[in-house]
Amino acid sequence: VQLQASGGGLVQAGESLRLSCAASGSTFSRWATGWFRQVPGKERETVAALARGGGGTYYADSVKGRFTISRDNTKKTVYLQMNNLKAEDTAVYYCAAVSTILTVFPTTPDAYEYWGQGTLVTVSS
């Protein structure tokens, strides 16, 4: 299983970005997926998580109302739409996946088995 994250870049505060995470493997529909971020010197934090059936979501308080996680099982891709970006959103963003039952979406990084390589998001104020 491999995950490939993309879509990061440099934007100004208030602008938007959409991150994508393309997955390999035939069992993508059985995975819960999540987006995480990390800045130097800090622990990796959970940004958003999505149940494999798409019926359950989790968002960190800091991104609620601004970020949206979604998935397209036919494309084996998970997205993170980030609107109204703030300087404090600057980080390396990682996607991750784990095989779960239908309604489960783990909200801690250590629960995830497969990780992408990270994509850098820089928001200038």
Disulfide bonds with the S-S distance in Angstrom:
Cys21-Cys95 2.07
